[in-house]
Amino acid sequence: MTIVQVAVMGIVAVALAVQLKPLRPEFSVYLILTAGLVIVFLGISRLELILETVREIGTYIQVKNIYFGMLLKMLGISYIAEFASGICKDAGYGALGSQIEMFGKLLILAVSAPVLLALLETLQRLMG
């Protein structure tokens, strides 16, 4: 599915949700949630291509595979946090959405800490 098809699907879902909101607000949230999940699963289907590209890049440069794994975890965390936050904010629960975003940022920081330590160790070896 191309970006144009996904964009059209999103716009149609929003248009339907806007029409449903005055009548049945809970159905409009369910509709947006369903459309969002379909888009997420379509994105996940493209993940194999991304993983293959990352593996190929890894053969050209001397970087440990664990760092690529961490990078993919950080990307996944940010995508999931943004998606969940957007759904919460669309449903009228902006405070919860903001908390999800904050937790996602903290989780990315925790996942990236070993990479930062490895970088500092490398710098220390080069300086000393």
C-alpha positions as CSV (number, residue, x, y, z in Angstrom):
1,M,0.0,0.0,0.0
2,T,1.4,3.4,-0.9
3,I,1.4,6.5,1.2
4,V,-1.3,8.0,-1.0
5,Q,-3.6,5.1,-0.2
6,V,-2.8,5.2,3.5
7,A,-3.4,9.0,3.5
8,V,-6.8,8.6,1.8
9,M,-7.8,5.9,4.2
10,G,-6.8,8.2,7.1
11,I,-8.7,11.1,5.7
12,V,-11.8,9.0,5.1
13,A,-11.6,7.6,8.7
14,V,-11.4,11.1,10.1
15,A,-14.3,12.4,7.9
16,L,-16.4,9.5,9.1
17,A,-15.4,10.0,12.7
18,V,-16.3,13.7,12.6
19,Q,-19.7,12.7,11.3
20,L,-20.1,10.1,14.1
21,K,-18.8,12.2,16.9
22,P,-22.0,14.2,17.7
23,L,-24.1,11.1,17.5
24,R,-21.9,8.4,19.1
25,P,-18.6,9.8,20.3
26,E,-17.3,6.4,21.4
27,F,-17.8,5.0,17.9
28,S,-15.7,7.8,16.4
29,V,-12.9,6.9,18.8
30,Y,-13.2,3.3,17.9
31,L,-13.1,4.2,14.2
32,I,-9.9,6.3,14.5
33,L,-8.3,3.6,16.7
34,T,-9.1,0.9,14.1
35,A,-7.8,3.0,11.2
36,G,-4.6,3.7,13.3
37,L,-4.1,0.0,14.0
38,V,-4.5,-0.8,10.3
39,I,-1.9,1.8,9.4
40,V,0.5,0.4,12.2
41,F,0.1,-3.1,10.8
42,L,0.8,-1.9,7.3
43,G,3.9,-0.2,8.6
44,I,5.0,-3.3,10.4
45,S,4.7,-5.2,7.1
46,R,7.4,-3.0,5.7
47,L,9.6,-3.7,8.7
48,E,11.3,-6.6,6.9
49,L,12.6,-4.3,4.2
50,I,14.0,-2.0,6.9
51,L,15.7,-4.8,8.8
52,E,17.3,-6.1,5.6
53,T,18.6,-2.7,4.8
54,V,20.0,-2.3,8.3
55,R,21.7,-5.7,8.0
56,E,23.3,-4.7,4.7
57,I,24.5,-1.5,6.2
58,G,26.0,-3.5,9.0
59,T,28.1,-5.5,6.6
60,Y,29.7,-2.3,5.2
61,I,30.6,-0.7,8.5
62,Q,32.2,-2.2,11.6
63,V,29.4,-1.7,14.2
64,K,28.2,-4.3,16.6
65,N,24.8,-5.7,15.9
66,I,23.6,-4.9,19.4
67,Y,23.7,-1.2,18.5
68,F,21.5,-1.7,15.5
69,G,19.1,-3.6,17.8
70,M,19.0,-0.7,20.2
71,L,18.4,1.7,17.4
72,L,15.4,-0.3,16.2
73,K,14.1,-0.5,19.8
74,M,14.3,3.2,20.1
75,L,12.5,3.7,16.8
76,G,9.8,1.2,17.9
77,I,9.4,2.9,21.2
78,S,9.0,6.3,19.7
79,Y,6.5,5.1,17.1
80,I,4.3,3.3,19.6
81,A,4.4,6.1,22.1
82,E,3.5,8.7,19.4
83,F,0.7,6.4,18.2
84,A,-0.8,5.8,21.6
85,S,-0.4,9.4,22.6
86,G,-2.2,10.6,19.5
87,I,-5.1,8.2,20.2
88,C,-5.4,9.4,23.7
89,K,-5.3,13.1,22.7
90,D,-7.9,12.5,19.9
91,A,-10.2,10.9,22.5
92,G,-9.9,14.0,24.7
93,Y,-7.4,12.6,27.2
94,G,-4.5,14.9,26.5
95,A,-2.9,14.5,29.9
96,L,-2.7,10.8,29.5
97,G,-1.3,11.2,26.0
98,S,1.4,13.5,27.4
99,Q,2.3,11.0,30.1
100,I,2.7,8.3,27.5
101,E,5.0,10.6,25.5
102,M,7.1,11.3,28.6
103,F,7.4,7.6,29.4
104,G,8.4,6.9,25.9
105,K,11.2,9.5,26.1
106,L,12.4,8.1,29.4
107,L,12.4,4.6,28.0
108,I,14.4,5.7,24.9
109,L,16.9,7.3,27.3
110,A,17.2,4.1,29.3
111,V,17.7,2.0,26.1
112,S,20.3,4.4,24.8
113,A,22.4,4.5,28.0
114,P,24.6,1.6,27.1
115,V,25.4,3.2,23.7
116,L,26.4,6.4,25.4
117,L,28.6,4.5,27.8
118,A,30.3,2.7,24.9
119,L,30.9,6.0,23.2
120,L,32.4,7.5,26.3
121,E,34.7,4.5,26.7
122,T,35.8,4.8,23.1
123,L,36.6,8.5,23.6
124,Q,38.5,7.8,26.8
125,R,40.6,5.2,25.0
126,L,41.3,7.6,22.2
127,M,42.3,10.4,24.5
128,G,44.4,8.3,26.9
